[in-house]
């Protein structure tokens, strides 16, 4: 098992100031000392598994600065699909934890697995160390390690989020986590791409560009998006994604991750 602790979390997370920095320091200070042992308990032990775990939990917790959803939870009121059938359940069972456990039914389900009656005491899901265990339990139940082993960021994100919300930022955080864990960079090839290219590298390009169908087909829409990006960033406008365009795309994603 590679070494992972609070320093690793800090290397992945965006930097904040003021109250945000204090909240982040408190969460990392609590989670960091138990992180490696907890991940080992759940088989999250390889560089890829740990990198994806850190990136996804960092994104879902707004940069390790909260273990409770910022919104009130009113949007979940009356959501029978979440088990919210009693008045006040929306707020009572709002998103909490590093992966945002939400809804009475999920609190009821995960409580026994972590040894806490979360349905009776939902606020405990926001406790940093307990929220880490809940995240690991969710990770195991969803079989996310298998997607990590394929380095399939899109599948990992879908299993966490249900879609691909925030994919460019998640990708940038995953790259930071891989670098922090050794081996450098994103761990993914950056081939020269142009119109007509297909495959996973094109999907990665499309997710970095944003606003495109992530289908792995470098067609007219992707070409036009590359051209627009190159114009905005002062690159040679040729519609070809070479080293300089890749670097600018990943730099833009990294900047977004820090905001």
C-alpha positions as semicolon CSV with decimal commas, in nm:
position;residue;x (nm);y (nm);z (nm)
1;X;0,000;0,000;0,000
2;X;0,132;0,340;-0,091
3;X;0,151;0,598;0,187
4;X;-0,151;0,825;0,204
5;X;-0,230;1,078;0,477
6;X;-0,329;1,436;0,541
7;X;-0,036;1,565;0,337
8;X;-0,165;1,370;0,038
9;X;-0,510;1,522;0,084
10;X;-0,360;1,870;0,100
11;X;-0,161;1,806;-0,218
12;X;-0,484;1,723;-0,404
13;X;-0,717;1,985;-0,261
14;X;-0,752;2,347;-0,374
15;X;-0,611;2,606;-0,138
16;X;-0,843;2,837;0,051
17;X;-0,813;3,126;0,292
18;X;-1,003;3,244;0,596
19;X;-1,292;3,033;0,724
20;X;-1,272;2,796;0,427
21;X;-0,910;2,718;0,508
22;X;-0,996;2,654;0,871
23;X;-1,279;2,418;0,781
24;X;-1,055;2,232;0,537
25;X;-0,777;2,203;0,796
26;X;-1,020;2,059;1,052
27;X;-1,149;1,791;0,814
28;X;-0,805;1,694;0,686
29;X;-0,669;1,699;1,042
30;X;-0,934;1,449;1,151
31;X;-0,932;1,224;0,844
32;X;-0,560;1,223;0,760
33;X;-0,438;1,006;1,054
34;X;-0,690;0,726;0,984
35;X;-0,708;0,752;0,606
36;X;-0,458;0,482;0,510
37;X;-0,594;0,225;0,755
38;X;-0,951;0,290;0,647
39;X;-0,869;0,260;0,278
40;X;-0,686;-0,065;0,344
41;X;-0,997;-0,202;0,516
42;X;-1,189;-0,150;0,192
43;X;-0,925;-0,264;-0,056
44;X;-0,857;0,089;-0,182
45;X;-0,486;0,016;-0,192
46;X;-0,345;0,080;-0,540
47;X;-0,232;0,410;-0,684
48;X;-0,528;0,426;-0,921
49;X;-0,785;0,334;-0,658
50;X;-0,651;0,584;-0,406
51;X;-0,615;0,861;-0,667
52;X;-0,974;0,826;-0,784
53;X;-1,100;0,805;-0,426
54;X;-0,919;1,121;-0,321
55;X;-1,027;1,311;-0,631
56;X;-1,392;1,216;-0,602
57;X;-1,419;1,281;-0,229
58;X;-1,235;1,611;-0,274
59;X;-1,481;1,721;-0,540
60;X;-1,790;1,606;-0,353
61;X;-1,678;1,780;-0,031
62;X;-1,598;2,110;-0,206
63;X;-1,224;2,067;-0,163
64;X;-1,237;1,885;0,173
65;X;-1,393;2,193;0,329
66;X;-1,735;2,058;0,420
67;X;-1,900;1,733;0,519
68;X;-2,248;1,883;0,496
69;X;-2,432;2,004;0,190
70;X;-2,440;2,384;0,165
71;X;-2,807;2,387;0,061
72;X;-3,082;2,356;0,322
73;X;-3,212;2,019;0,205
74;X;-3,558;2,155;0,129
75;X;-3,521;2,031;-0,227
76;X;-3,543;1,674;-0,092
77;X;-3,864;1,728;0,103
78;X;-4,126;1,471;0,004
79;X;-3,882;1,271;-0,208
80;X;-4,027;0,923;-0,159
81;X;-3,750;0,778;-0,377
82;X;-3,507;0,884;-0,102
83;X;-3,733;0,758;0,174
84;X;-3,825;1,112;0,278
85;X;-4,187;1,046;0,371
86;X;-4,218;1,245;0,693
87;X;-4,239;1,625;0,734
88;X;-3,893;1,775;0,773
89;X;-3,708;1,478;0,624
90;X;-3,556;1,693;0,350
91;X;-3,358;1,902;0,596
92;X;-3,307;1,620;0,845
93;X;-3,154;1,388;0,589
94;X;-2,977;1,640;0,365
95;X;-2,646;1,546;0,203
96;X;-2,369;1,475;0,454
97;X;-2,028;1,316;0,438
98;X;-1,739;1,307;0,195
99;X;-1,971;1,155;-0,068
100;X;-2,294;1,324;0,047
101;X;-2,522;1,056;0,191
102;X;-2,876;1,182;0,121
103;X;-3,227;1,074;0,219
104;X;-3,379;0,881;0,509
105;X;-3,359;0,548;0,323
106;X;-2,984;0,582;0,269
107;X;-2,921;0,689;0,629
108;X;-3,119;0,383;0,742
109;X;-2,928;0,153;0,506
110;X;-2,576;0,271;0,587
111;X;-2,617;0,306;0,963
112;X;-2,580;-0,064;1,048
113;X;-2,280;-0,095;0,815
114;X;-2,087;0,172;1,007
115;X;-2,221;0,085;1,353
116;X;-2,420;0,406;1,409
117;X;-2,796;0,465;1,407
118;X;-2,780;0,732;1,140
119;X;-3,156;0,741;1,099
120;X;-3,196;0,849;1,461
121;X;-2,883;1,069;1,458
122;X;-2,838;1,193;1,099
123;X;-2,606;1,475;1,204
124;X;-2,339;1,218;1,287
125;X;-2,290;1,144;0,917
126;X;-2,108;1,478;0,899
127;X;-1,842;1,370;1,151
128;X;-1,522;1,361;0,940
129;X;-1,395;1,016;1,038
130;X;-1,740;0,859;1,021
131;X;-1,803;1,029;0,689
132;X;-1,485;0,865;0,557
133;X;-1,610;0,521;0,657
134;X;-1,948;0,589;0,497
135;X;-1,772;0,695;0,176
136;X;-1,563;0,377;0,179
137;X;-1,872;0,164;0,238
138;X;-2,047;0,332;-0,053
139;X;-1,736;0,278;-0,267
140;X;-1,741;-0,095;-0,186
141;X;-2,112;-0,141;-0,244
142;X;-2,096;0,029;-0,583
143;X;-1,794;-0,174;-0,693
144;X;-1,600;0,138;-0,781
145;X;-1,257;-0,022;-0,744
146;X;-1,314;-0,212;-1,070
147;X;-1,362;0,112;-1,263
148;X;-1,053;0,258;-1,095
149;X;-0,847;-0,041;-1,207
150;X;-0,940;0,047;-1,567
151;X;-0,865;0,414;-1,493
152;X;-1,216;0,484;-1,623
153;X;-1,287;0,827;-1,481
154;X;-1,620;0,859;-1,659
155;X;-1,749;0,533;-1,509
156;X;-1,617;0,624;-1,163
157;X;-1,793;0,960;-1,186
158;X;-2,120;0,803;-1,297
159;X;-2,110;0,562;-1,006
160;X;-2,055;0,851;-0,765
161;X;-2,271;1,119;-0,921
162;X;-2,520;0,940;-1,145
163;X;-2,393;1,146;-1,438
164;X;-2,081;1,336;-1,539
165;X;-2,136;1,659;-1,349
166;X;-1,808;1,844;-1,295
167;X;-1,609;1,598;-1,504
168;X;-1,329;1,838;-1,609
169;X;-1,267;1,936;-1,246
170;X;-1,279;1,572;-1,134
171;X;-1,027;1,491;-1,406
172;X;-0,793;1,767;-1,293
173;X;-0,818;1,653;-0,931
174;X;-0,748;1,294;-1,036
175;X;-0,437;1,410;-1,218
176;X;-0,322;1,596;-0,906
177;X;-0,386;1,288;-0,693
178;X;-0,188;1,064;-0,927
179;X;0,101;1,307;-0,917
180;X;0,085;1,331;-0,538
181;X;0,097;0,952;-0,512
182;X;0,397;0,919;-0,741
183;X;0,439;0,830;-1,103
184;X;0,384;1,186;-1,215
185;X;0,122;1,359;-1,423
186;X;-0,217;1,229;-1,513
187;X;-0,103;0,881;-1,602
188;X;-0,290;0,908;-1,931
189;X;-0,149;0,931;-2,281
190;X;-0,172;1,264;-2,463
191;X;-0,166;1,162;-2,828
192;X;-0,188;1,417;-3,107
193;X;-0,554;1,431;-3,203
194;X;-0,728;1,576;-3,505
195;X;-1,059;1,547;-3,685
196;X;-1,143;1,183;-3,750
197;X;-0,973;1,049;-3,434
198;X;-1,169;0,816;-3,206
199;X;-1,129;0,656;-2,866
200;X;-1,071;0,725;-2,498
201;X;-0,826;1,009;-2,558
202;X;-1,094;1,190;-2,758
203;X;-1,340;1,139;-2,472
204;X;-1,086;1,294;-2,237
205;X;-1,044;1,586;-2,476
206;X;-1,420;1,637;-2,500
207;X;-1,463;1,635;-2,124
208;X;-1,186;1,893;-2,083
209;X;-1,340;2,117;-2,349
210;X;-1,686;2,094;-2,192
211;X;-2,020;2,148;-2,358
212;X;-1,977;1,848;-2,588
213;X;-2,115;1,499;-2,610
214;X;-1,844;1,275;-2,466
215;X;-1,868;1,010;-2,737
216;X;-1,504;0,959;-2,837
217;X;-1,566;1,084;-3,193
218;X;-1,353;1,381;-3,304
219;X;-1,610;1,523;-3,543
220;X;-1,702;1,877;-3,653
221;X;-1,835;1,988;-3,313
222;X;-1,517;1,880;-3,135
223;X;-1,299;2,037;-3,407
224;X;-1,485;2,369;-3,372
225;X;-1,453;2,358;-2,993
226;X;-1,077;2,299;-3,022
227;X;-1,045;2,593;-3,261
228;X;-1,236;2,820;-3,022
229;X;-1,021;2,709;-2,730
230;X;-0,701;2,771;-2,926
231;X;-0,814;3,121;-3,024
232;X;-0,902;3,215;-2,665
233;X;-0,571;3,083;-2,528
234;X;-0,340;3,232;-2,789
235;X;-0,241;2,898;-2,944
236;X;-0,185;2,811;-3,305
237;X;-0,535;2,778;-3,447
238;X;-0,518;2,456;-3,644
239;X;-0,779;2,236;-3,477
240;X;-0,507;1,984;-3,391
241;X;-0,457;1,885;-3,027
242;X;-0,084;1,858;-2,973
243;X;0,133;1,903;-2,660
244;X;0,071;2,277;-2,621
245;X;-0,305;2,245;-2,657
246;X;-0,314;1,950;-2,416
247;X;-0,112;2,149;-2,163
248;X;-0,344;2,449;-2,194
249;X;-0,654;2,232;-2,158
250;X;-0,523;2,061;-1,846
251;X;-0,403;2,393;-1,707
252;X;-0,750;2,541;-1,753
253;X;-0,907;2,241;-1,581
254;X;-0,661;2,270;-1,293
255;X;-0,747;2,638;-1,254
256;X;-1,116;2,551;-1,247
257;X;-1,051;2,292;-0,978
258;X;-0,893;2,555;-0,757
259;X;-1,183;2,799;-0,784
